[in-house]
Amino acid sequence: MNALDVTLWVVAPYLALAVFVLGHIWRYRYDKFGWTTRSSQMYESRLLRIGSPLFHFGILVVLLGHIGGLVIPKSWTEAAGVSEEAYHVTAVVLGTVAGVATLGGLAILIYRRRTVGPVFTATTRNDKLMYAVLTLVIVLGLAATVAANVVGGGYDYRTTISPWFRSIFLLRPEGELMAGAPPLFQLHALSALLLFAIWPFTRLVHMLTAPIGYLTRPYIVYRSRDDRSGLRAPRRGWETTR
């Protein structure tokens, strides 16, 4: 590998991972009250009801597909009786449908954020950067899938990209595997690294939050207004004046 390949496929992943982890620790320590999605539902809900479910269900399928394709070795699915052809067809069909749904939902959310005045006013620079990078990641992923598996003759990323991804976490980086991948897959990977690097400083932090405290917090007791001390029940009829 040359110096550029080492920088892109060995150094950059660890830098992005370090910023991702340390950035979240910093954000949680110094900006707990900013750890939120900054919901804008009160400003507009019609477009949100369409775009948000479409985006979130799509991105969930995309994430599950990436986890399955990158983390689970090819030998495991073959040992489970899943043929390469069956896996390939399922991955391409589900990945394409989920990618289109995610991109469509994201387009609606961006349109809403740009055209609804109060929502646009509440949009920060970090939000704009996040939307731009997230759109780039999704578009490049769809383009790589279509170019390799629909237009082209197919590309088995589980023999190159997946082992490279696992090697990063095993602390034995095999950058040469990614250096030989098609350009669109390389661009998709680099844009994903950029997304992970800016993740801690955007509203995406809410994806790492779970309301676990709700399971242990005490009950909230609600009382009617008339039961509170200092208030009397209304009297019937006219009250005398003095």
C-alpha positions as CSV (number, residue, x, y, z in Angstrom):
1,M,0.0,0.0,0.0
2,N,1.1,3.5,-0.7
3,A,1.0,6.4,1.9
4,L,-2.5,7.6,0.7
5,D,-4.0,4.1,1.1
6,V,-2.6,3.8,4.6
7,T,-4.0,7.3,5.5
8,L,-7.4,6.5,4.1
9,W,-8.0,2.9,5.2
10,V,-5.8,2.6,8.3
11,V,-5.3,6.0,9.9
12,A,-8.7,7.7,9.1
13,P,-10.9,4.9,10.6
14,Y,-9.1,5.1,13.9
15,L,-9.3,8.9,13.9
16,A,-13.1,8.8,13.2
17,L,-13.6,6.2,15.9
18,A,-11.6,8.2,18.4
19,V,-13.6,11.4,17.7
20,F,-16.8,9.4,17.8
21,V,-16.1,8.0,21.3
22,L,-14.3,11.0,22.9
23,G,-16.8,13.4,21.3
24,H,-19.7,11.7,22.9
25,I,-18.0,11.7,26.3
26,W,-17.3,15.4,26.0
27,R,-20.8,16.1,24.8
28,Y,-22.4,14.2,27.6
29,R,-20.2,15.8,30.2
30,Y,-20.4,19.4,29.1
31,D,-23.7,19.6,27.1
32,K,-26.2,17.3,28.8
33,F,-29.0,19.7,28.2
34,G,-28.1,19.9,24.5
35,W,-28.3,16.1,24.2
36,T,-31.6,16.2,22.4
37,T,-33.2,16.1,19.0
38,R,-34.5,19.6,19.5
39,S,-38.0,18.4,18.3
40,S,-39.8,20.8,16.0
41,Q,-43.2,18.9,16.0
42,M,-44.9,21.9,17.6
43,Y,-44.1,24.0,14.6
44,E,-45.3,21.6,11.9
45,S,-46.6,18.1,12.0
46,R,-48.2,17.2,8.7
47,L,-44.9,16.7,6.7
48,L,-43.2,15.3,9.9
49,R,-45.8,12.5,10.1
50,I,-44.9,11.4,6.6
51,G,-41.2,12.0,6.4
52,S,-40.1,10.9,9.9
53,P,-41.5,7.3,9.9
54,L,-40.3,6.8,6.3
55,F,-36.8,7.9,7.2
56,H,-36.6,6.1,10.5
57,F,-37.9,2.7,9.3
58,G,-35.7,2.9,6.2
59,I,-32.6,3.8,8.1
60,L,-33.3,1.0,10.6
61,V,-33.4,-1.6,7.8
62,V,-30.2,-0.1,6.3
63,L,-28.4,-0.2,9.6
64,L,-29.4,-3.8,10.2
65,G,-28.3,-4.8,6.7
66,H,-24.9,-3.1,7.2
67,I,-24.4,-4.8,10.5
68,G,-25.3,-8.2,9.0
69,G,-23.2,-7.7,6.0
70,L,-20.1,-6.2,7.6
71,V,-20.0,-8.0,11.0
72,I,-21.2,-11.5,10.1
73,P,-18.5,-13.4,8.1
74,K,-19.5,-15.0,4.8
75,S,-18.6,-18.4,6.1
76,W,-21.2,-18.1,8.8
77,T,-24.1,-17.6,6.5
78,E,-22.9,-20.4,4.2
79,A,-22.7,-22.7,7.3
80,A,-26.2,-21.7,8.1
81,G,-27.4,-22.9,4.7
82,V,-27.8,-19.5,3.1
83,S,-26.5,-19.7,-0.5
84,E,-24.5,-16.8,-1.9
85,E,-27.2,-16.2,-4.6
86,A,-30.0,-16.0,-2.0
87,Y,-28.0,-13.7,0.3
88,H,-27.1,-11.5,-2.7
89,V,-30.7,-11.1,-4.0
90,T,-32.1,-10.5,-0.5
91,A,-29.4,-7.9,0.3
92,V,-29.8,-6.0,-3.0
93,V,-33.6,-5.9,-2.9
94,L,-34.0,-5.0,0.7
95,G,-31.0,-2.6,0.6
96,T,-32.4,-0.8,-2.4
97,V,-35.9,-0.5,-1.1
98,A,-34.7,0.6,2.3
99,G,-32.2,3.1,0.8
100,V,-34.9,4.7,-1.4
101,A,-37.3,4.9,1.6
102,T,-34.6,6.5,3.7
103,L,-33.7,9.0,1.0
104,G,-37.3,9.8,0.3
105,G,-38.0,10.4,4.0
106,L,-34.9,12.5,4.3
107,A,-35.9,14.6,1.3
108,I,-39.3,15.3,3.0
109,L,-37.6,16.3,6.3
110,I,-35.1,18.6,4.5
111,Y,-37.9,20.2,2.5
112,R,-39.9,20.7,5.7
113,R,-36.9,22.2,7.4
114,R,-36.2,24.6,4.6
115,T,-39.8,25.8,3.8
116,V,-41.3,26.0,7.3
117,G,-40.2,29.3,8.8
118,P,-40.0,28.4,12.5
119,V,-38.3,25.0,11.7
120,F,-35.8,26.7,9.5
121,T,-35.0,29.3,12.2
122,A,-34.3,26.5,14.7
123,T,-31.9,24.8,12.3
124,T,-28.2,25.2,13.3
125,R,-25.1,25.0,11.2
126,N,-24.3,21.6,12.6
127,D,-27.8,20.5,11.5
128,K,-27.2,21.6,8.0
129,L,-23.8,19.9,7.9
130,M,-25.3,16.7,9.3
131,Y,-28.1,16.7,6.7
132,A,-25.6,17.2,3.9
133,V,-23.2,14.5,5.0
134,L,-26.1,12.0,5.7
135,T,-27.6,12.6,2.3
136,L,-24.2,12.1,0.7
137,V,-23.7,8.8,2.6
138,I,-27.1,7.5,1.5
139,V,-26.8,8.6,-2.2
140,L,-23.3,7.0,-2.5
141,G,-24.5,3.8,-0.9
142,L,-27.4,3.6,-3.3
143,A,-25.2,4.5,-6.3
144,A,-22.7,1.8,-5.3
145,T,-25.4,-0.8,-5.0
146,V,-27.0,0.0,-8.3
147,A,-23.7,0.4,-10.2
148,A,-22.3,-2.9,-8.9
149,N,-25.3,-5.1,-8.7
150,V,-27.9,-3.8,-11.1
151,V,-25.9,-2.1,-13.9
152,G,-22.6,-4.1,-13.4
153,G,-22.0,-7.8,-13.0
154,G,-22.1,-7.7,-9.2
155,Y,-19.5,-7.2,-6.5
156,D,-19.0,-9.4,-3.4
157,Y,-18.1,-6.8,-0.7
158,R,-18.0,-9.6,1.9
159,T,-14.6,-10.7,0.6
160,T,-13.0,-7.3,0.8
161,I,-14.9,-4.5,2.6
162,S,-16.3,-6.7,5.4
163,P,-13.0,-8.2,6.4
164,W,-11.4,-4.7,6.3
165,F,-14.2,-3.4,8.6
166,R,-13.7,-6.3,11.1
167,S,-9.9,-5.9,11.0
168,I,-10.2,-2.3,12.3
169,F,-11.9,-3.5,15.5
170,L,-9.5,-6.5,15.8
171,L,-6.6,-4.0,15.8
172,R,-5.1,-5.7,12.8
173,P,-6.1,-3.3,10.0
174,E,-6.0,-4.7,6.5
175,G,-6.1,-1.5,4.5
176,E,-5.1,-3.3,1.2
177,L,-8.5,-4.9,1.1
178,M,-10.3,-1.6,1.0
179,A,-7.7,-0.1,-1.4
180,G,-8.8,-2.6,-4.1
181,A,-12.6,-1.9,-3.7
182,P,-14.5,-0.1,-6.4
183,P,-14.4,3.7,-6.2
184,L,-18.1,4.2,-5.3
185,F,-17.7,1.8,-2.3
186,Q,-14.6,3.7,-1.3
187,L,-16.4,7.0,-1.4
188,H,-19.3,5.6,0.5
189,A,-16.9,4.3,3.2
190,L,-15.1,7.7,3.5
191,S,-18.4,9.6,3.7
192,A,-19.5,7.2,6.5
193,L,-16.3,7.9,8.4
194,L,-17.0,11.6,8.1
195,L,-20.5,11.1,9.4
196,F,-19.2,9.2,12.4
197,A,-16.7,12.0,13.1
198,I,-19.3,14.7,13.2
199,W,-21.9,12.5,14.9
200,P,-21.2,13.6,18.5
201,F,-21.7,17.3,17.7
202,T,-25.1,16.9,16.0
203,R,-28.6,15.9,16.9
204,L,-27.7,12.3,15.9
205,V,-26.6,11.8,19.5
206,H,-30.2,11.0,20.4
207,M,-29.8,7.6,18.6
208,L,-27.6,6.5,21.5
209,T,-30.1,7.5,24.2
210,A,-32.6,5.2,25.8
211,P,-35.1,6.2,28.5
212,I,-33.8,3.6,31.0
213,G,-34.4,6.0,33.9
214,Y,-38.2,5.7,33.3
215,L,-38.0,2.1,34.6
216,T,-36.8,3.1,38.0
217,R,-38.2,6.6,38.6
218,P,-41.0,7.0,41.2
219,Y,-44.6,7.3,40.1
220,I,-45.9,10.8,39.4
221,V,-49.1,11.4,41.3
222,Y,-51.6,13.7,39.7
223,R,-54.4,15.4,41.9
224,S,-57.4,17.3,40.8
225,R,-57.4,21.0,41.4
226,D,-60.2,20.8,44.0
227,D,-58.2,18.4,46.2
228,R,-55.4,20.8,46.8
229,S,-55.1,22.5,50.2
230,G,-56.3,26.1,50.3
231,L,-59.0,25.6,47.8
232,R,-62.7,25.3,48.6
233,A,-65.5,23.7,46.6
234,P,-67.6,26.3,44.7
235,R,-70.9,27.2,46.4
236,R,-74.2,27.0,44.7
237,G,-76.2,30.1,44.1
238,W,-75.2,33.8,44.7
239,E,-72.6,34.7,47.3
240,T,-73.4,37.5,49.6
241,T,-71.3,40.6,49.4
242,R,-70.2,42.9,52.3
